[in-house]
């Protein structure tokens, strides 16, 4: 069920999109706090967390994604 305020509706993200966002966030946290040497992620932890947030936001705002 969508949360509706005016003409703007928020929906729950799909499971695959949610999983992608969680995996990106966990990789960034492991690279930053765990010292894991993950290619690209270790050098761009903030960018990776931002990407995870953007993926989650798209999943909530866009319908059917």
PDB file of N, CA, C and O in Angstrom:
ATOM      1  N   UNK A   1       0.836  -1.169   0.000  1.00  0.00           N
ATOM      2  CA  UNK A   1       0.000   0.000   0.000  1.00  0.00           C
ATOM      3  C   UNK A   1       0.888   1.241   0.000  1.00  0.00           C
ATOM      4  O   UNK A   1       1.815   1.344   0.803  1.00  0.00           O
ATOM      5  N   UNK A   2       0.614   2.150  -0.869  1.00  0.00           N
ATOM      6  CA  UNK A   2       1.424   3.351  -1.018  1.00  0.00           C
ATOM      7  C   UNK A   2       1.014   4.416  -0.015  1.00  0.00           C
ATOM      8  O   UNK A   2      -0.168   4.583   0.285  1.00  0.00           O
ATOM      9  N   UNK A   3       1.998   5.127   0.493  1.00  0.00           N
ATOM     10  CA  UNK A   3       1.726   6.283   1.325  1.00  0.00           C
ATOM     11  C   UNK A   3       1.533   7.455   0.373  1.00  0.00           C
ATOM     12  O   UNK A   3       2.414   7.755  -0.433  1.00  0.00           O
ATOM     13  N   UNK A   4       0.404   8.108   0.461  1.00  0.00           N
ATOM     14  CA  UNK A   4       0.073   9.158  -0.499  1.00  0.00           C
ATOM     15  C   UNK A   4      -0.134  10.483   0.222  1.00  0.00           C
ATOM     16  O   UNK A   4      -0.882  10.579   1.195  1.00  0.00           O
ATOM     17  N   UNK A   5       0.541  11.481  -0.279  1.00  0.00           N
ATOM     18  CA  UNK A   5       0.349  12.847   0.209  1.00  0.00           C
ATOM     19  C   UNK A   5       0.193  13.730  -1.021  1.00  0.00           C
ATOM     20  O   UNK A   5       1.166  14.012  -1.720  1.00  0.00           O
ATOM     21  N   UNK A   6      -1.018  14.158  -1.276  1.00  0.00           N
ATOM     22  CA  UNK A   6      -1.282  14.902  -2.502  1.00  0.00           C
ATOM     23  C   UNK A   6      -1.205  13.956  -3.680  1.00  0.00           C
ATOM     24  O   UNK A   6      -1.873  12.922  -3.689  1.00  0.00           O
ATOM     25  N   UNK A   7      -0.407  14.292  -4.667  1.00  0.00           N
ATOM     26  CA  UNK A   7      -0.259  13.430  -5.841  1.00  0.00           C
ATOM     27  C   UNK A   7       1.047  12.639  -5.804  1.00  0.00           C
ATOM     28  O   UNK A   7       1.390  11.976  -6.783  1.00  0.00           O
ATOM     29  N   UNK A   8       1.771  12.697  -4.704  1.00  0.00           N
ATOM     30  CA  UNK A   8       3.071  12.037  -4.584  1.00  0.00           C
ATOM     31  C   UNK A   8       2.919  10.779  -3.744  1.00  0.00           C
ATOM     32  O   UNK A   8       2.534  10.861  -2.578  1.00  0.00           O
ATOM     33  N   UNK A   9       3.214   9.615  -4.318  1.00  0.00           N
ATOM     34  CA  UNK A   9       3.046   8.345  -3.609  1.00  0.00           C
ATOM     35  C   UNK A   9       4.401   7.688  -3.374  1.00  0.00           C
ATOM     36  O   UNK A   9       5.247   7.646  -4.268  1.00  0.00           O
ATOM     37  N   UNK A  10       4.594   7.182  -2.171  1.00  0.00           N
ATOM     38  CA  UNK A  10       5.795   6.420  -1.836  1.00  0.00           C
ATOM     39  C   UNK A  10       5.416   4.951  -1.731  1.00  0.00           C
ATOM     40  O   UNK A  10       4.392   4.607  -1.140  1.00  0.00           O
ATOM     41  N   UNK A  11       6.246   4.083  -2.308  1.00  0.00           N
ATOM     42  CA  UNK A  11       5.988   2.652  -2.259  1.00  0.00           C
ATOM     43  C   UNK A  11       7.217   1.928  -1.712  1.00  0.00           C
ATOM     44  O   UNK A  11       8.326   2.463  -1.711  1.00  0.00           O
ATOM     45  N   UNK A  12       6.999   0.726  -1.260  1.00  0.00           N
ATOM     46  CA  UNK A  12       8.124  -0.081  -0.786  1.00  0.00           C
ATOM     47  C   UNK A  12       8.979  -0.506  -1.977  1.00  0.00           C
ATOM     48  O   UNK A  12       8.438  -0.807  -3.042  1.00  0.00           O
ATOM     49  N   UNK A  13      10.310  -0.537  -1.818  1.00  0.00           N
ATOM     50  CA  UNK A  13      11.158  -0.981  -2.924  1.00  0.00           C
ATOM     51  C   UNK A  13      11.009  -2.484  -3.145  1.00  0.00           C
ATOM     52  O   UNK A  13      10.602  -3.217  -2.244  1.00  0.00           O
ATOM     53  N   UNK A  14      11.341  -2.926  -4.344  1.00  0.00           N
ATOM     54  CA  UNK A  14      11.296  -4.361  -4.614  1.00  0.00           C
ATOM     55  C   UNK A  14      12.433  -5.053  -3.848  1.00  0.00           C
ATOM     56  O   UNK A  14      13.405  -4.411  -3.447  1.00  0.00           O
ATOM     57  N   UNK A  15      12.301  -6.322  -3.660  1.00  0.00           N
ATOM     58  CA  UNK A  15      13.300  -7.087  -2.900  1.00  0.00           C
ATOM     59  C   UNK A  15      14.671  -7.055  -3.578  1.00  0.00           C
ATOM     60  O   UNK A  15      15.668  -6.848  -2.885  1.00  0.00           O
ATOM     61  N   UNK A  16      14.773  -7.251  -4.911  1.00  0.00           N
ATOM     62  CA  UNK A  16      16.107  -7.183  -5.527  1.00  0.00           C
ATOM     63  C   UNK A  16      16.765  -5.809  -5.387  1.00  0.00           C
ATOM     64  O   UNK A  16      17.974  -5.725  -5.170  1.00  0.00           O
ATOM     65  N   UNK A  17      15.994  -4.745  -5.507  1.00  0.00           N
ATOM     66  CA  UNK A  17      16.546  -3.402  -5.367  1.00  0.00           C
ATOM     67  C   UNK A  17      16.997  -3.151  -3.938  1.00  0.00           C
ATOM     68  O   UNK A  17      18.044  -2.544  -3.711  1.00  0.00           O
ATOM     69  N   UNK A  18      16.220  -3.610  -2.988  1.00  0.00           N
ATOM     70  CA  UNK A  18      16.597  -3.493  -1.585  1.00  0.00           C
ATOM     71  C   UNK A  18      17.879  -4.276  -1.306  1.00  0.00           C
ATOM     72  O   UNK A  18      18.756  -3.803  -0.582  1.00  0.00           O
ATOM     73  N   UNK A  19      17.984  -5.476  -1.884  1.00  0.00           N
ATOM     74  CA  UNK A  19      19.179  -6.301  -1.686  1.00  0.00           C
ATOM     75  C   UNK A  19      20.425  -5.631  -2.261  1.00  0.00           C
ATOM     76  O   UNK A  19      21.492  -5.680  -1.649  1.00  0.00           O
ATOM     77  N   UNK A  20      20.299  -5.011  -3.421  1.00  0.00           N
ATOM     78  CA  UNK A  20      21.444  -4.311  -4.034  1.00  0.00           C
ATOM     79  C   UNK A  20      21.895  -3.169  -3.132  1.00  0.00           C
ATOM     80  O   UNK A  20      23.093  -2.990  -2.912  1.00  0.00           O
ATOM     81  N   UNK A  21      20.952  -2.399  -2.610  1.00  0.00           N
ATOM     82  CA  UNK A  21      21.294  -1.283  -1.731  1.00  0.00           C
ATOM     83  C   UNK A  21      21.971  -1.773  -0.448  1.00  0.00           C
ATOM     84  O   UNK A  21      22.935  -1.166   0.017  1.00  0.00           O
ATOM     85  N   UNK A  22      21.477  -2.844   0.110  1.00  0.00           N
ATOM     86  CA  UNK A  22      22.075  -3.389   1.344  1.00  0.00           C
ATOM     87  C   UNK A  22      23.478  -3.922   1.081  1.00  0.00           C
ATOM     88  O   UNK A  22      24.386  -3.692   1.880  1.00  0.00           O
ATOM     89  N   UNK A  23      23.664  -4.626  -0.020  1.00  0.00           N
ATOM     90  CA  UNK A  23      24.992  -5.166  -0.356  1.00  0.00           C
ATOM     91  C   UNK A  23      25.985  -4.030  -0.554  1.00  0.00           C
ATOM     92  O   UNK A  23      27.110  -4.105  -0.059  1.00  0.00           O
ATOM     93  N   UNK A  24      25.591  -2.977  -1.269  1.00  0.00           N
ATOM     94  CA  UNK A  24      26.488  -1.833  -1.459  1.00  0.00           C
ATOM     95  C   UNK A  24      26.848  -1.189  -0.129  1.00  0.00           C
ATOM     96  O   UNK A  24      28.008  -0.846   0.101  1.00  0.00           O
ATOM     97  N   UNK A  25      25.868  -1.023   0.744  1.00  0.00           N
ATOM     98  CA  UNK A  25      26.133  -0.404   2.040  1.00  0.00           C
ATOM     99  C   UNK A  25      27.049  -1.272   2.898  1.00  0.00           C
ATOM    100  O   UNK A  25      27.956  -0.761   3.553  1.00  0.00           O
ATOM    101  N   UNK A  26      26.814  -2.577   2.894  1.00  0.00           N
ATOM    102  CA  UNK A  26      27.662  -3.486   3.691  1.00  0.00           C
ATOM    103  C   UNK A  26      29.091  -3.501   3.154  1.00  0.00           C
ATOM    104  O   UNK A  26      30.042  -3.506   3.935  1.00  0.00           O
ATOM    105  N   UNK A  27      29.252  -3.509   1.833  1.00  0.00           N
ATOM    106  CA  UNK A  27      30.602  -3.463   1.258  1.00  0.00           C
ATOM    107  C   UNK A  27      31.331  -2.187   1.659  1.00  0.00           C
ATOM    108  O   UNK A  27      32.512  -2.224   2.005  1.00  0.00           O
ATOM    109  N   UNK A  28      30.630  -1.061   1.614  1.00  0.00           N
ATOM    110  CA  UNK A  28      31.261   0.198   2.008  1.00  0.00           C
ATOM    111  C   UNK A  28      31.642   0.191   3.481  1.00  0.00           C
ATOM    112  O   UNK A  28      32.718   0.665   3.846  1.00  0.00           O
ATOM    113  N   UNK A  29      30.768  -0.342   4.330  1.00  0.00           N
ATOM    114  CA  UNK A  29      31.074  -0.400   5.757  1.00  0.00           C
ATOM    115  C   UNK A  29      32.236  -1.351   6.048  1.00  0.00           C
ATOM    116  O   UNK A  29      33.083  -1.061   6.893  1.00  0.00           O
ATOM    117  N   UNK A  30      32.273  -2.478   5.350  1.00  0.00           N
ATOM    118  CA  UNK A  30      33.397  -3.405   5.526  1.00  0.00           C
ATOM    119  C   UNK A  30      34.709  -2.785   5.074  1.00  0.00           C
ATOM    120  O   UNK A  30      35.744  -2.980   5.712  1.00  0.00           O
ATOM    121  N   UNK A  31      34.671  -2.047   3.985  1.00  0.00           N
ATOM    122  CA  UNK A  31      35.889  -1.409   3.487  1.00  0.00           C
ATOM    123  C   UNK A  31      36.359  -0.308   4.431  1.00  0.00           C
ATOM    124  O   UNK A  31      37.560  -0.142   4.646  1.00  0.00           O
ATOM    125  N   UNK A  32      35.426   0.437   4.987  1.00  0.00           N
ATOM    126  CA  UNK A  32      35.810   1.567   5.839  1.00  0.00           C
ATOM    127  C   UNK A  32      36.196   1.128   7.248  1.00  0.00           C
ATOM    128  O   UNK A  32      37.262   1.492   7.744  1.00  0.00           O
ATOM    129  N   UNK A  33      35.340   0.355   7.885  1.00  0.00           N
ATOM    130  CA  UNK A  33      35.572  -0.014   9.280  1.00  0.00           C
ATOM    131  C   UNK A  33      36.282  -1.350   9.448  1.00  0.00           C
ATOM    132  O   UNK A  33      37.002  -1.549  10.426  1.00  0.00           O
ATOM    133  N   UNK A  34      36.087  -2.267   8.504  1.00  0.00           N
ATOM    134  CA  UNK A  34      36.696  -3.584   8.630  1.00  0.00           C
ATOM    135  C   UNK A  34      38.059  -3.697   7.990  1.00  0.00           C
ATOM    136  O   UNK A  34      38.758  -4.692   8.182  1.00  0.00           O
ATOM    137  N   UNK A  35      38.441  -2.692   7.236  1.00  0.00           N
ATOM    138  CA  UNK A  35      39.752  -2.718   6.593  1.00  0.00           C
ATOM    139  C   UNK A  35      39.830  -3.652   5.410  1.00  0.00           C
ATOM    140  O   UNK A  35      40.929  -3.985   4.967  1.00  0.00           O
ATOM    141  N   UNK A  36      38.690  -4.091   4.878  1.00  0.00           N
ATOM    142  CA  UNK A  36      38.689  -4.986   3.721  1.00  0.00           C
ATOM    143  C   UNK A  36      39.147  -4.211   2.490  1.00  0.00           C
ATOM    144  O   UNK A  36      38.754  -3.062   2.285  1.00  0.00           O
ATOM    145  N   UNK A  37      39.977  -4.847   1.681  1.00  0.00           N
ATOM    146  CA  UNK A  37      40.501  -4.208   0.476  1.00  0.00           C
ATOM    147  C   UNK A  37      39.651  -4.633  -0.723  1.00  0.00           C
ATOM    148  O   UNK A  37      40.020  -5.537  -1.473  1.00  0.00           O
ATOM    149  N   UNK A  38      38.520  -3.970  -0.885  1.00  0.00           N
ATOM    150  CA  UNK A  38      37.595  -4.262  -1.970  1.00  0.00           C
ATOM    151  C   UNK A  38      37.869  -3.268  -3.085  1.00  0.00           C
ATOM    152  O   UNK A  38      37.840  -2.059  -2.854  1.00  0.00           O
ATOM    153  N   UNK A  39      38.140  -3.762  -4.307  1.00  0.00           N
ATOM    154  CA  UNK A  39      38.454  -2.828  -5.397  1.00  0.00           C
ATOM    155  C   UNK A  39      37.368  -1.781  -5.574  1.00  0.00           C
ATOM    156  O   UNK A  39      36.184  -2.094  -5.444  1.00  0.00           O
ATOM    157  N   UNK A  40      37.737  -0.578  -5.858  1.00  0.00           N
ATOM    158  CA  UNK A  40      36.934   0.625  -6.046  1.00  0.00           C
ATOM    159  C   UNK A  40      36.205   1.030  -4.773  1.00  0.00           C
ATOM    160  O   UNK A  40      36.195   2.213  -4.433  1.00  0.00           O
ATOM    161  N   UNK A  41      35.603   0.100  -4.068  1.00  0.00           N
ATOM    162  CA  UNK A  41      34.822   0.440  -2.876  1.00  0.00           C
ATOM    163  C   UNK A  41      35.731   0.986  -1.782  1.00  0.00           C
ATOM    164  O   UNK A  41      35.370   1.945  -1.101  1.00  0.00           O
ATOM    165  N   UNK A  42      36.896   0.393  -1.607  1.00  0.00           N
ATOM    166  CA  UNK A  42      37.804   0.822  -0.554  1.00  0.00           C
ATOM    167  C   UNK A  42      38.276   2.256  -0.771  1.00  0.00           C
ATOM    168  O   UNK A  42      38.538   2.973   0.195  1.00  0.00           O
ATOM    169  N   UNK A  43      38.383   2.673  -2.009  1.00  0.00           N
ATOM    170  CA  UNK A  43      38.817   4.034  -2.304  1.00  0.00           C
ATOM    171  C   UNK A  43      37.662   5.028  -2.361  1.00  0.00           C
ATOM    172  O   UNK A  43      37.885   6.238  -2.313  1.00  0.00           O
ATOM    173  N   UNK A  44      36.437   4.533  -2.463  1.00  0.00           N
ATOM    174  CA  UNK A  44      35.273   5.395  -2.626  1.00  0.00           C
ATOM    175  C   UNK A  44      34.138   4.971  -1.687  1.00  0.00           C
ATOM    176  O   UNK A  44      33.026   4.711  -2.146  1.00  0.00           O
ATOM    177  N   UNK A  45      34.404   4.898  -0.396  1.00  0.00           N
ATOM    178  CA  UNK A  45      33.375   4.427   0.536  1.00  0.00           C
ATOM    179  C   UNK A  45      32.187   5.377   0.607  1.00  0.00           C
ATOM    180  O   UNK A  45      31.039   4.934   0.637  1.00  0.00           O
ATOM    181  N   UNK A  46      32.455   6.684   0.634  1.00  0.00           N
ATOM    182  CA  UNK A  46      31.346   7.639   0.693  1.00  0.00           C
ATOM    183  C   UNK A  46      30.508   7.559  -0.579  1.00  0.00           C
ATOM    184  O   UNK A  46      29.279   7.601  -0.519  1.00  0.00           O
ATOM    185  N   UNK A  47      31.167   7.444  -1.727  1.00  0.00           N
ATOM    186  CA  UNK A  47      30.444   7.331  -2.993  1.00  0.00           C
ATOM    187  C   UNK A  47      29.595   6.066  -3.037  1.00  0.00           C
ATOM    188  O   UNK A  47      28.482   6.078  -3.562  1.00  0.00           O
ATOM    189  N   UNK A  48      30.121   4.978  -2.488  1.00  0.00           N
ATOM    190  CA  UNK A  48      29.385   3.717  -2.473  1.00  0.00           C
ATOM    191  C   UNK A  48      28.163   3.806  -1.566  1.00  0.00           C
ATOM    192  O   UNK A  48      27.090   3.321  -1.925  1.00  0.00           O
ATOM    193  N   UNK A  49      28.314   4.421  -0.396  1.00  0.00           N
ATOM    194  CA  UNK A  49      27.160   4.608   0.483  1.00  0.00           C
ATOM    195  C   UNK A  49      26.129   5.542  -0.141  1.00  0.00           C
ATOM    196  O   UNK A  49      24.925   5.338   0.013  1.00  0.00           O
ATOM    197  N   UNK A  50      26.600   6.562  -0.842  1.00  0.00           N
ATOM    198  CA  UNK A  50      25.679   7.465  -1.538  1.00  0.00           C
ATOM    199  C   UNK A  50      24.932   6.726  -2.629  1.00  0.00           C
ATOM    200  O   UNK A  50      23.729   6.926  -2.799  1.00  0.00           O
ATOM    201  N   UNK A  51      25.620   5.879  -3.367  1.00  0.00           N
ATOM    202  CA  UNK A  51      24.986   5.081  -4.410  1.00  0.00           C
ATOM    203  C   UNK A  51      23.935   4.148  -3.813  1.00  0.00           C
ATOM    204  O   UNK A  51      22.855   3.989  -4.381  1.00  0.00           O
ATOM    205  N   UNK A  52      24.243   3.534  -2.675  1.00  0.00           N
ATOM    206  CA  UNK A  52      23.261   2.664  -2.014  1.00  0.00           C
ATOM    207  C   UNK A  52      22.026   3.460  -1.609  1.00  0.00           C
ATOM    208  O   UNK A  52      20.902   2.981  -1.760  1.00  0.00           O
ATOM    209  N   UNK A  53      22.227   4.671  -1.097  1.00  0.00           N
ATOM    210  CA  UNK A  53      21.097   5.516  -0.711  1.00  0.00           C
ATOM    211  C   UNK A  53      20.271   5.925  -1.927  1.00  0.00           C
ATOM    212  O   UNK A  53      19.042   5.945  -1.867  1.00  0.00           O
ATOM    213  N   UNK A  54      20.942   6.251  -3.028  1.00  0.00           N
ATOM    214  CA  UNK A  54      20.234   6.636  -4.258  1.00  0.00           C
ATOM    215  C   UNK A  54      19.417   5.466  -4.789  1.00  0.00           C
ATOM    216  O   UNK A  54      18.272   5.649  -5.202  1.00  0.00           O
ATOM    217  N   UNK A  55      19.990   4.268  -4.783  1.00  0.00           N
ATOM    218  CA  UNK A  55      19.261   3.079  -5.235  1.00  0.00           C
ATOM    219  C   UNK A  55      18.021   2.868  -4.379  1.00  0.00           C
ATOM    220  O   UNK A  55      16.946   2.580  -4.906  1.00  0.00           O
ATOM    221  N   UNK A  56      18.159   3.008  -3.063  1.00  0.00           N
ATOM    222  CA  UNK A  56      17.020   2.835  -2.172  1.00  0.00           C
ATOM    223  C   UNK A  56      15.970   3.919  -2.401  1.00  0.00           C
ATOM    224  O   UNK A  56      14.772   3.637  -2.393  1.00  0.00           O
ATOM    225  N   UNK A  57      16.413   5.148  -2.605  1.00  0.00           N
ATOM    226  CA  UNK A  57      15.479   6.245  -2.852  1.00  0.00           C
ATOM    227  C   UNK A  57      14.709   6.039  -4.150  1.00  0.00           C
ATOM    228  O   UNK A  57      13.501   6.269  -4.200  1.00  0.00           O
ATOM    229  N   UNK A  58      15.393   5.614  -5.184  1.00  0.00           N
ATOM    230  CA  UNK A  58      14.715   5.331  -6.464  1.00  0.00           C
ATOM    231  C   UNK A  58      13.681   4.226  -6.267  1.00  0.00           C
ATOM    232  O   UNK A  58      12.587   4.294  -6.826  1.00  0.00           O
ATOM    233  N   UNK A  59      14.015   3.226  -5.489  1.00  0.00           N
ATOM    234  CA  UNK A  59      13.089   2.137  -5.230  1.00  0.00           C
ATOM    235  C   UNK A  59      11.846   2.571  -4.471  1.00  0.00           C
ATOM    236  O   UNK A  59      10.775   1.992  -4.650  1.00  0.00           O
ATOM    237  N   UNK A  60      11.981   3.585  -3.626  1.00  0.00           N
ATOM    238  CA  UNK A  60      10.849   4.060  -2.842  1.00  0.00           C
ATOM    239  C   UNK A  60       9.994   5.049  -3.646  1.00  0.00           C
ATOM    240  O   UNK A  60       8.767   5.028  -3.547  1.00  0.00           O
ATOM    241  N   UNK A  61      10.624   5.895  -4.423  1.00  0.00           N
ATOM    242  CA  UNK A  61       9.915   6.944  -5.147  1.00  0.00           C
ATOM    243  C   UNK A  61       9.289   6.425  -6.433  1.00  0.00           C
ATOM    244  O   UNK A  61       8.153   6.776  -6.754  1.00  0.00           O
ATOM    245  N   UNK A  62      10.012   5.596  -7.170  1.00  0.00           N
ATOM    246  CA  UNK A  62       9.509   5.110  -8.465  1.00  0.00           C
ATOM    247  C   UNK A  62       8.566   3.941  -8.249  1.00  0.00           C
ATOM    248  O   UNK A  62       8.812   3.066  -7.419  1.00  0.00           O
ATOM    249  N   UNK A  63       7.497   3.943  -9.002  1.00  0.00           N
ATOM    250  CA  UNK A  63       6.521   2.839  -8.909  1.00  0.00           C
ATOM    251  C   UNK A  63       6.955   1.687  -9.792  1.00  0.00           C
ATOM    252  O   UNK A  63       7.414   1.892 -10.915  1.00  0.00           O
ATOM    253  N   UNK A  64       6.809   0.484  -9.283  1.00  0.00           N
ATOM    254  CA  UNK A  64       7.086  -0.711 -10.080  1.00  0.00           C
ATOM    255  C   UNK A  64       8.550  -1.027 -10.281  1.00  0.00           C
ATOM    256  O   UNK A  64       8.885  -1.837 -11.145  1.00  0.00           O
ATOM    257  N   UNK A  65       9.437  -0.413  -9.508  1.00  0.00           N
ATOM    258  CA  UNK A  65      10.869  -0.691  -9.647  1.00  0.00           C
ATOM    259  C   UNK A  65      11.314  -1.583  -8.529  1.00  0.00           C
ATOM    260  O   UNK A  65      12.489  -1.940  -8.456  1.00  0.00           O
TER     261      UNK A  65
END
